[in-house]
Amino acid sequence: MALLLFLVLVAVVLGIIGVAAEGLGYLLIIGIVVLVAALGLVAVRWSQRTGHRPLR
């Protein structure tokens, strides 16, 4: 969970810097890629967690 929060924070910071600083639009793109990667990580962890519930 801490990794997810860190990745989202990095994505937001890179996005803000990419928008605010002229000529650094590539940071915005990197921020978007990091955000998508974080969301993908959450989706993978969530799908793995639901499949391993024991039957009672």
mmJSON file of the N, C-alpha and C atoms, coordinates in Angstrom:
{"data_MODEL":{"atom_site":{
"group_PDB":["ATOM","ATOM","ATOM","ATOM","ATOM","ATOM","ATOM","ATOM","ATOM","ATOM","ATOM","ATOM","ATOM","ATOM","ATOM","ATOM","ATOM","ATOM","ATOM","ATOM","ATOM","ATOM","ATOM","ATOM","ATOM","ATOM","ATOM","ATOM","ATOM","ATOM","ATOM","ATOM","ATOM","ATOM","ATOM","ATOM","ATOM","ATOM","ATOM","ATOM","ATOM","ATOM","ATOM","ATOM","ATOM","ATOM","ATOM","ATOM","ATOM","ATOM","ATOM","ATOM","ATOM","ATOM","ATOM","ATOM","ATOM","ATOM","ATOM","ATOM","ATOM","ATOM","ATOM","ATOM","ATOM","ATOM","ATOM","ATOM","ATOM","ATOM","ATOM","ATOM","ATOM","ATOM","ATOM","ATOM","ATOM","ATOM","ATOM","ATOM","ATOM","ATOM","ATOM","ATOM","ATOM","ATOM","ATOM","ATOM","ATOM","ATOM","ATOM","ATOM","ATOM","ATOM","ATOM","ATOM","ATOM","ATOM","ATOM","ATOM","ATOM","ATOM","ATOM","ATOM","ATOM","ATOM","ATOM","ATOM","ATOM","ATOM","ATOM","ATOM","ATOM","ATOM","ATOM","ATOM","ATOM","ATOM","ATOM","ATOM","ATOM","ATOM","ATOM","ATOM","ATOM","ATOM","ATOM","ATOM","ATOM","ATOM","ATOM","ATOM","ATOM","ATOM","ATOM","ATOM","ATOM","ATOM","ATOM","ATOM","ATOM","ATOM","ATOM","ATOM","ATOM","ATOM","ATOM","ATOM","ATOM","ATOM","ATOM","ATOM","ATOM","ATOM","ATOM","ATOM","ATOM","ATOM","ATOM","ATOM","ATOM","ATOM","ATOM","ATOM","ATOM","ATOM","ATOM","ATOM"],
"id":[1,2,3,4,5,6,7,8,9,10,11,12,13,14,15,16,17,18,19,20,21,22,23,24,25,26,27,28,29,30,31,32,33,34,35,36,37,38,39,40,41,42,43,44,45,46,47,48,49,50,51,52,53,54,55,56,57,58,59,60,61,62,63,64,65,66,67,68,69,70,71,72,73,74,75,76,77,78,79,80,81,82,83,84,85,86,87,88,89,90,91,92,93,94,95,96,97,98,99,100,101,102,103,104,105,106,107,108,109,110,111,112,113,114,115,116,117,118,119,120,121,122,123,124,125,126,127,128,129,130,131,132,133,134,135,136,137,138,139,140,141,142,143,144,145,146,147,148,149,150,151,152,153,154,155,156,157,158,159,160,161,162,163,164,165,166,167,168],
"type_symbol":["N","C","C","N","C","C","N","C","C","N","C","C","N","C","C","N","C","C","N","C","C","N","C","C","N","C","C","N","C","C","N","C","C","N","C","C","N","C","C","N","C","C","N","C","C","N","C","C","N","C","C","N","C","C","N","C","C","N","C","C","N","C","C","N","C","C","N","C","C","N","C","C","N","C","C","N","C","C","N","C","C","N","C","C","N","C","C","N","C","C","N","C","C","N","C","C","N","C","C","N","C","C","N","C","C","N","C","C","N","C","C","N","C","C","N","C","C","N","C","C","N","C","C","N","C","C","N","C","C","N","C","C","N","C","C","N","C","C","N","C","C","N","C","C","N","C","C","N","C","C","N","C","C","N","C","C","N","C","C","N","C","C","N","C","C","N","C","C"],
"label_atom_id":["N","CA","C","N","CA","C","N","CA","C","N","CA","C","N","CA","C","N","CA","C","N","CA","C","N","CA","C","N","CA","C","N","CA","C","N","CA","C","N","CA","C","N","CA","C","N","CA","C","N","CA","C","N","CA","C","N","CA","C","N","CA","C","N","CA","C","N","CA","C","N","CA","C","N","CA","C","N","CA","C","N","CA","C","N","CA","C","N","CA","C","N","CA","C","N","CA","C","N","CA","C","N","CA","C","N","CA","C","N","CA","C","N","CA","C","N","CA","C","N","CA","C","N","CA","C","N","CA","C","N","CA","C","N","CA","C","N","CA","C","N","CA","C","N","CA","C","N","CA","C","N","CA","C","N","CA","C","N","CA","C","N","CA","C","N","CA","C","N","CA","C","N","CA","C","N","CA","C","N","CA","C","N","CA","C","N","CA","C","N","CA","C","N","CA","C"],
"label_alt_id":[null,null,null,null,null,null,null,null,null,null,null,null,null,null,null,null,null,null,null,null,null,null,null,null,null,null,null,null,null,null,null,null,null,null,null,null,null,null,null,null,null,null,null,null,null,null,null,null,null,null,null,null,null,null,null,null,null,null,null,null,null,null,null,null,null,null,null,null,null,null,null,null,null,null,null,null,null,null,null,null,null,null,null,null,null,null,null,null,null,null,null,null,null,null,null,null,null,null,null,null,null,null,null,null,null,null,null,null,null,null,null,null,null,null,null,null,null,null,null,null,null,null,null,null,null,null,null,null,null,null,null,null,null,null,null,null,null,null,null,null,null,null,null,null,null,null,null,null,null,null,null,null,null,null,null,null,null,null,null,null,null,null,null,null,null,null,null,null],
"label_comp_id":["MET","MET","MET","ALA","ALA","ALA","LEU","LEU","LEU","LEU","LEU","LEU","LEU","LEU","LEU","PHE","PHE","PHE","LEU","LEU","LEU","VAL","VAL","VAL","LEU","LEU","LEU","VAL","VAL","VAL","ALA","ALA","ALA","VAL","VAL","VAL","VAL","VAL","VAL","LEU","LEU","LEU","GLY","GLY","GLY","ILE","ILE","ILE","ILE","ILE","ILE","GLY","GLY","GLY","VAL","VAL","VAL","ALA","ALA","ALA","ALA","ALA","ALA","GLU","GLU","GLU","GLY","GLY","GLY","LEU","LEU","LEU","GLY","GLY","GLY","TYR","TYR","TYR","LEU","LEU","LEU","LEU","LEU","LEU","ILE","ILE","ILE","ILE","ILE","ILE","GLY","GLY","GLY","ILE","ILE","ILE","VAL","VAL","VAL","VAL","VAL","VAL","LEU","LEU","LEU","VAL","VAL","VAL","ALA","ALA","ALA","ALA","ALA","ALA","LEU","LEU","LEU","GLY","GLY","GLY","LEU","LEU","LEU","VAL","VAL","VAL","ALA","ALA","ALA","VAL","VAL","VAL","ARG","ARG","ARG","TRP","TRP","TRP","SER","SER","SER","GLN","GLN","GLN","ARG","ARG","ARG","THR","THR","THR","GLY","GLY","GLY","HIS","HIS","HIS","ARG","ARG","ARG","PRO","PRO","PRO","LEU","LEU","LEU","ARG","ARG","ARG"],
"label_asym_id":["A","A","A","A","A","A","A","A","A","A","A","A","A","A","A","A","A","A","A","A","A","A","A","A","A","A","A","A","A","A","A","A","A","A","A","A","A","A","A","A","A","A","A","A","A","A","A","A","A","A","A","A","A","A","A","A","A","A","A","A","A","A","A","A","A","A","A","A","A","A","A","A","A","A","A","A","A","A","A","A","A","A","A","A","A","A","A","A","A","A","A","A","A","A","A","A","A","A","A","A","A","A","A","A","A","A","A","A","A","A","A","A","A","A","A","A","A","A","A","A","A","A","A","A","A","A","A","A","A","A","A","A","A","A","A","A","A","A","A","A","A","A","A","A","A","A","A","A","A","A","A","A","A","A","A","A","A","A","A","A","A","A","A","A","A","A","A","A"],
"label_entity_id":["1","1","1","1","1","1","1","1","1","1","1","1","1","1","1","1","1","1","1","1","1","1","1","1","1","1","1","1","1","1","1","1","1","1","1","1","1","1","1","1","1","1","1","1","1","1","1","1","1","1","1","1","1","1","1","1","1","1","1","1","1","1","1","1","1","1","1","1","1","1","1","1","1","1","1","1","1","1","1","1","1","1","1","1","1","1","1","1","1","1","1","1","1","1","1","1","1","1","1","1","1","1","1","1","1","1","1","1","1","1","1","1","1","1","1","1","1","1","1","1","1","1","1","1","1","1","1","1","1","1","1","1","1","1","1","1","1","1","1","1","1","1","1","1","1","1","1","1","1","1","1","1","1","1","1","1","1","1","1","1","1","1","1","1","1","1","1","1"],
"label_seq_id":[1,1,1,2,2,2,3,3,3,4,4,4,5,5,5,6,6,6,7,7,7,8,8,8,9,9,9,10,10,10,11,11,11,12,12,12,13,13,13,14,14,14,15,15,15,16,16,16,17,17,17,18,18,18,19,19,19,20,20,20,21,21,21,22,22,22,23,23,23,24,24,24,25,25,25,26,26,26,27,27,27,28,28,28,29,29,29,30,30,30,31,31,31,32,32,32,33,33,33,34,34,34,35,35,35,36,36,36,37,37,37,38,38,38,39,39,39,40,40,40,41,41,41,42,42,42,43,43,43,44,44,44,45,45,45,46,46,46,47,47,47,48,48,48,49,49,49,50,50,50,51,51,51,52,52,52,53,53,53,54,54,54,55,55,55,56,56,56],
"pdbx_PDB_ins_code":[null,null,null,null,null,null,null,null,null,null,null,null,null,null,null,null,null,null,null,null,null,null,null,null,null,null,null,null,null,null,null,null,null,null,null,null,null,null,null,null,null,null,null,null,null,null,null,null,null,null,null,null,null,null,null,null,null,null,null,null,null,null,null,null,null,null,null,null,null,null,null,null,null,null,null,null,null,null,null,null,null,null,null,null,null,null,null,null,null,null,null,null,null,null,null,null,null,null,null,null,null,null,null,null,null,null,null,null,null,null,null,null,null,null,null,null,null,null,null,null,null,null,null,null,null,null,null,null,null,null,null,null,null,null,null,null,null,null,null,null,null,null,null,null,null,null,null,null,null,null,null,null,null,null,null,null,null,null,null,null,null,null,null,null,null,null,null,null],
"Cartn_x":[0.82,0.0,0.868,1.971,2.857,3.486,3.778,4.338,3.34,2.078,1.045,0.96,0.919,0.83,2.051,3.223,4.442,4.398,3.95,3.878,2.865,1.747,0.748,1.309,1.999,2.603,3.646,4.48,5.482,4.798,3.724,3.004,2.424,1.861,1.281,2.362,3.457,4.548,5.129,5.374,5.903,4.913,3.638,2.615,2.571,2.649,2.629,3.856,5.006,6.234,6.174,5.66,5.569,4.644,3.574,2.64,3.178,3.769,4.194,5.451,6.405,7.676,7.59,7.916,7.861,9.025,8.724,9.749,9.979,9.224,9.378,8.112,7.488,6.269,6.493,7.737,8.021,7.827,7.976,7.718,6.24,5.383,3.957,3.672,4.301,4.118,4.63,5.781,6.335,5.396,4.836,3.89,2.66,2.151,0.988,1.333,2.518,2.95,3.083,3.637,3.783,2.415,1.471,0.125,-0.555,-0.434,-1.026,-0.379,0.942,1.632,1.136,0.915,0.421,-0.981,-1.827,-3.177,-3.154,-2.246,-2.098,-1.641,-0.728,-0.255,-1.392,-2.242,-3.391,-4.342,-4.576,-5.482,-4.948,-3.656,-3.063,-3.152,-2.837,-2.904,-4.334,-5.279,-6.679,-7.206,-6.838,-7.326,-6.702,-5.468,-4.821,-5.438,-5.803,-6.347,-7.719,-8.552,-9.904,-9.913,-8.891,-8.886,-8.428,-7.893,-7.3,-8.095,-9.383,-10.187,-10.537,-10.313,-10.642,-12.152,-12.59,-14.005,-14.315,-15.44,-15.841,-17.221],
"Cartn_y":[-1.184,0.0,1.254,1.208,2.37,2.62,1.546,1.686,2.377,2.021,2.651,4.14,4.492,5.899,6.676,6.069,6.717,6.935,5.927,6.064,7.127,7.188,8.22,9.601,9.735,11.013,11.444,10.516,10.824,11.25,10.57,10.914,12.318,12.672,14.004,15.081,14.858,15.843,16.02,14.924,15.031,15.721,15.443,16.104,17.599,18.01,19.442,20.14,19.537,20.131,20.183,19.136,19.095,20.155,20.464,21.498,22.885,23.068,24.403,24.885,24.007,24.41,24.269,25.317,25.298,24.476,23.63,22.797,21.485,21.237,19.977,19.132,19.16,18.378,16.889,16.465,15.031,14.543,15.431,15.018,14.715,15.449,15.164,13.774,13.439,12.118,11.027,11.246,10.27,10.115,11.224,11.17,10.355,10.519,9.741,8.253,7.941,6.535,5.928,6.681,6.177,5.958,6.863,6.711,5.469,5.255,4.061,2.792,2.824,1.667,1.386,2.428,2.25,1.659,2.143,1.599,0.148,-0.172,-1.555,-2.462,-1.967,-2.73,-3.007,-2.023,-2.212,-3.247,-3.186,-4.139,-5.559,-5.743,-7.081,-7.601,-6.777,-7.225,-7.54,-6.723,-6.915,-8.209,-8.502,-9.719,-10.961,-10.887,-12.023,-12.276,-11.226,-11.358,-12.01,-11.697,-12.251,-13.722,-14.197,-15.568,-16.579,-16.164,-17.089,-17.191,-16.988,-17.116,-18.593,-19.072,-20.487,-20.705,-21.877,-22.215,-22.815,-22.456,-22.981,-23.567],
"Cartn_z":[0.0,0.0,0.0,0.704,0.745,-0.623,-1.342,-2.687,-3.604,-3.497,-4.316,-4.018,-2.77,-2.4,-2.866,-2.767,-3.237,-4.748,-5.494,-6.945,-7.369,-6.691,-7.002,-6.679,-5.565,-5.2,-6.227,-6.671,-7.692,-8.988,-9.369,-10.59,-10.517,-9.37,-9.21,-9.262,-8.574,-8.558,-9.956,-10.66,-12.013,-12.944,-12.771,-13.578,-13.336,-12.084,-11.757,-12.316,-12.151,-12.683,-14.21,-14.823,-16.281,-16.837,-16.134,-16.587,-16.287,-15.12,-14.686,-15.393,-15.609,-16.204,-17.725,-18.4,-19.859,-20.41,-21.359,-21.962,-21.247,-20.189,-19.446,-19.548,-20.711,-20.918,-20.817,-21.042,-20.929,-19.499,-18.517,-17.129,-16.92,-17.614,-17.539,-18.1,-19.212,-19.812,-18.868,-18.261,-17.309,-16.111,-15.639,-14.523,-14.858,-16.089,-16.512,-16.582,-17.1,-17.186,-15.792,-14.853,-13.476,-12.839,-13.091,-12.544,-13.112,-14.415,-15.032,-14.474,-14.264,-13.693,-12.27,-11.485,-10.114,-10.125,-11.024,-11.107,-11.591,-12.485,-12.933,-11.805,-10.981,-9.83,-8.86,-8.628,-7.75,-8.336,-9.645,-10.278,-10.161,-10.35,-10.253,-8.827,-7.874,-6.472,-6.058,-6.532,-6.17,-6.777,-8.024,-8.661,-8.033,-7.595,-6.937,-5.568,-4.891,-3.544,-3.564,-4.564,-4.576,-4.977,-5.675,-6.131,-5.106,-3.971,-3.013,-1.714,-1.787,-0.573,-0.343,0.866,1.141,1.203,0.745,0.809,2.173,2.721,4.028,3.945],
"occupancy":[1.0,1.0,1.0,1.0,1.0,1.0,1.0,1.0,1.0,1.0,1.0,1.0,1.0,1.0,1.0,1.0,1.0,1.0,1.0,1.0,1.0,1.0,1.0,1.0,1.0,1.0,1.0,1.0,1.0,1.0,1.0,1.0,1.0,1.0,1.0,1.0,1.0,1.0,1.0,1.0,1.0,1.0,1.0,1.0,1.0,1.0,1.0,1.0,1.0,1.0,1.0,1.0,1.0,1.0,1.0,1.0,1.0,1.0,1.0,1.0,1.0,1.0,1.0,1.0,1.0,1.0,1.0,1.0,1.0,1.0,1.0,1.0,1.0,1.0,1.0,1.0,1.0,1.0,1.0,1.0,1.0,1.0,1.0,1.0,1.0,1.0,1.0,1.0,1.0,1.0,1.0,1.0,1.0,1.0,1.0,1.0,1.0,1.0,1.0,1.0,1.0,1.0,1.0,1.0,1.0,1.0,1.0,1.0,1.0,1.0,1.0,1.0,1.0,1.0,1.0,1.0,1.0,1.0,1.0,1.0,1.0,1.0,1.0,1.0,1.0,1.0,1.0,1.0,1.0,1.0,1.0,1.0,1.0,1.0,1.0,1.0,1.0,1.0,1.0,1.0,1.0,1.0,1.0,1.0,1.0,1.0,1.0,1.0,1.0,1.0,1.0,1.0,1.0,1.0,1.0,1.0,1.0,1.0,1.0,1.0,1.0,1.0,1.0,1.0,1.0,1.0,1.0,1.0],
"B_iso_or_equiv":[0.0,0.0,0.0,0.0,0.0,0.0,0.0,0.0,0.0,0.0,0.0,0.0,0.0,0.0,0.0,0.0,0.0,0.0,0.0,0.0,0.0,0.0,0.0,0.0,0.0,0.0,0.0,0.0,0.0,0.0,0.0,0.0,0.0,0.0,0.0,0.0,0.0,0.0,0.0,0.0,0.0,0.0,0.0,0.0,0.0,0.0,0.0,0.0,0.0,0.0,0.0,0.0,0.0,0.0,0.0,0.0,0.0,0.0,0.0,0.0,0.0,0.0,0.0,0.0,0.0,0.0,0.0,0.0,0.0,0.0,0.0,0.0,0.0,0.0,0.0,0.0,0.0,0.0,0.0,0.0,0.0,0.0,0.0,0.0,0.0,0.0,0.0,0.0,0.0,0.0,0.0,0.0,0.0,0.0,0.0,0.0,0.0,0.0,0.0,0.0,0.0,0.0,0.0,0.0,0.0,0.0,0.0,0.0,0.0,0.0,0.0,0.0,0.0,0.0,0.0,0.0,0.0,0.0,0.0,0.0,0.0,0.0,0.0,0.0,0.0,0.0,0.0,0.0,0.0,0.0,0.0,0.0,0.0,0.0,0.0,0.0,0.0,0.0,0.0,0.0,0.0,0.0,0.0,0.0,0.0,0.0,0.0,0.0,0.0,0.0,0.0,0.0,0.0,0.0,0.0,0.0,0.0,0.0,0.0,0.0,0.0,0.0,0.0,0.0,0.0,0.0,0.0,0.0],
"pdbx_formal_charge":[null,null,null,null,null,null,null,null,null,null,null,null,null,null,null,null,null,null,null,null,null,null,null,null,null,null,null,null,null,null,null,null,null,null,null,null,null,null,null,null,null,null,null,null,null,null,null,null,null,null,null,null,null,null,null,null,null,null,null,null,null,null,null,null,null,null,null,null,null,null,null,null,null,null,null,null,null,null,null,null,null,null,null,null,null,null,null,null,null,null,null,null,null,null,null,null,null,null,null,null,null,null,null,null,null,null,null,null,null,null,null,null,null,null,null,null,null,null,null,null,null,null,null,null,null,null,null,null,null,null,null,null,null,null,null,null,null,null,null,null,null,null,null,null,null,null,null,null,null,null,null,null,null,null,null,null,null,null,null,null,null,null,null,null,null,null,null,null],
"auth_seq_id":[1,1,1,2,2,2,3,3,3,4,4,4,5,5,5,6,6,6,7,7,7,8,8,8,9,9,9,10,10,10,11,11,11,12,12,12,13,13,13,14,14,14,15,15,15,16,16,16,17,17,17,18,18,18,19,19,19,20,20,20,21,21,21,22,22,22,23,23,23,24,24,24,25,25,25,26,26,26,27,27,27,28,28,28,29,29,29,30,30,30,31,31,31,32,32,32,33,33,33,34,34,34,35,35,35,36,36,36,37,37,37,38,38,38,39,39,39,40,40,40,41,41,41,42,42,42,43,43,43,44,44,44,45,45,45,46,46,46,47,47,47,48,48,48,49,49,49,50,50,50,51,51,51,52,52,52,53,53,53,54,54,54,55,55,55,56,56,56],
"auth_comp_id":["MET","MET","MET","ALA","ALA","ALA","LEU","LEU","LEU","LEU","LEU","LEU","LEU","LEU","LEU","PHE","PHE","PHE","LEU","LEU","LEU","VAL","VAL","VAL","LEU","LEU","LEU","VAL","VAL","VAL","ALA","ALA","ALA","VAL","VAL","VAL","VAL","VAL","VAL","LEU","LEU","LEU","GLY","GLY","GLY","ILE","ILE","ILE","ILE","ILE","ILE","GLY","GLY","GLY","VAL","VAL","VAL","ALA","ALA","ALA","ALA","ALA","ALA","GLU","GLU","GLU","GLY","GLY","GLY","LEU","LEU","LEU","GLY","GLY","GLY","TYR","TYR","TYR","LEU","LEU","LEU","LEU","LEU","LEU","ILE","ILE","ILE","ILE","ILE","ILE","GLY","GLY","GLY","ILE","ILE","ILE","VAL","VAL","VAL","VAL","VAL","VAL","LEU","LEU","LEU","VAL","VAL","VAL","ALA","ALA","ALA","ALA","ALA","ALA","LEU","LEU","LEU","GLY","GLY","GLY","LEU","LEU","LEU","VAL","VAL","VAL","ALA","ALA","ALA","VAL","VAL","VAL","ARG","ARG","ARG","TRP","TRP","TRP","SER","SER","SER","GLN","GLN","GLN","ARG","ARG","ARG","THR","THR","THR","GLY","GLY","GLY","HIS","HIS","HIS","ARG","ARG","ARG","PRO","PRO","PRO","LEU","LEU","LEU","ARG","ARG","ARG"],
"auth_asym_id":["A","A","A","A","A","A","A","A","A","A","A","A","A","A","A","A","A","A","A","A","A","A","A","A","A","A","A","A","A","A","A","A","A","A","A","A","A","A","A","A","A","A","A","A","A","A","A","A","A","A","A","A","A","A","A","A","A","A","A","A","A","A","A","A","A","A","A","A","A","A","A","A","A","A","A","A","A","A","A","A","A","A","A","A","A","A","A","A","A","A","A","A","A","A","A","A","A","A","A","A","A","A","A","A","A","A","A","A","A","A","A","A","A","A","A","A","A","A","A","A","A","A","A","A","A","A","A","A","A","A","A","A","A","A","A","A","A","A","A","A","A","A","A","A","A","A","A","A","A","A","A","A","A","A","A","A","A","A","A","A","A","A","A","A","A","A","A","A"],
"auth_atom_id":["N","CA","C","N","CA","C","N","CA","C","N","CA","C","N","CA","C","N","CA","C","N","CA","C","N","CA","C","N","CA","C","N","CA","C","N","CA","C","N","CA","C","N","CA","C","N","CA","C","N","CA","C","N","CA","C","N","CA","C","N","CA","C","N","CA","C","N","CA","C","N","CA","C","N","CA","C","N","CA","C","N","CA","C","N","CA","C","N","CA","C","N","CA","C","N","CA","C","N","CA","C","N","CA","C","N","CA","C","N","CA","C","N","CA","C","N","CA","C","N","CA","C","N","CA","C","N","CA","C","N","CA","C","N","CA","C","N","CA","C","N","CA","C","N","CA","C","N","CA","C","N","CA","C","N","CA","C","N","CA","C","N","CA","C","N","CA","C","N","CA","C","N","CA","C","N","CA","C","N","CA","C","N","CA","C","N","CA","C","N","CA","C","N","CA","C"],
"pdbx_PDB_model_num":[1,1,1,1,1,1,1,1,1,1,1,1,1,1,1,1,1,1,1,1,1,1,1,1,1,1,1,1,1,1,1,1,1,1,1,1,1,1,1,1,1,1,1,1,1,1,1,1,1,1,1,1,1,1,1,1,1,1,1,1,1,1,1,1,1,1,1,1,1,1,1,1,1,1,1,1,1,1,1,1,1,1,1,1,1,1,1,1,1,1,1,1,1,1,1,1,1,1,1,1,1,1,1,1,1,1,1,1,1,1,1,1,1,1,1,1,1,1,1,1,1,1,1,1,1,1,1,1,1,1,1,1,1,1,1,1,1,1,1,1,1,1,1,1,1,1,1,1,1,1,1,1,1,1,1,1,1,1,1,1,1,1,1,1,1,1,1,1]
}}}
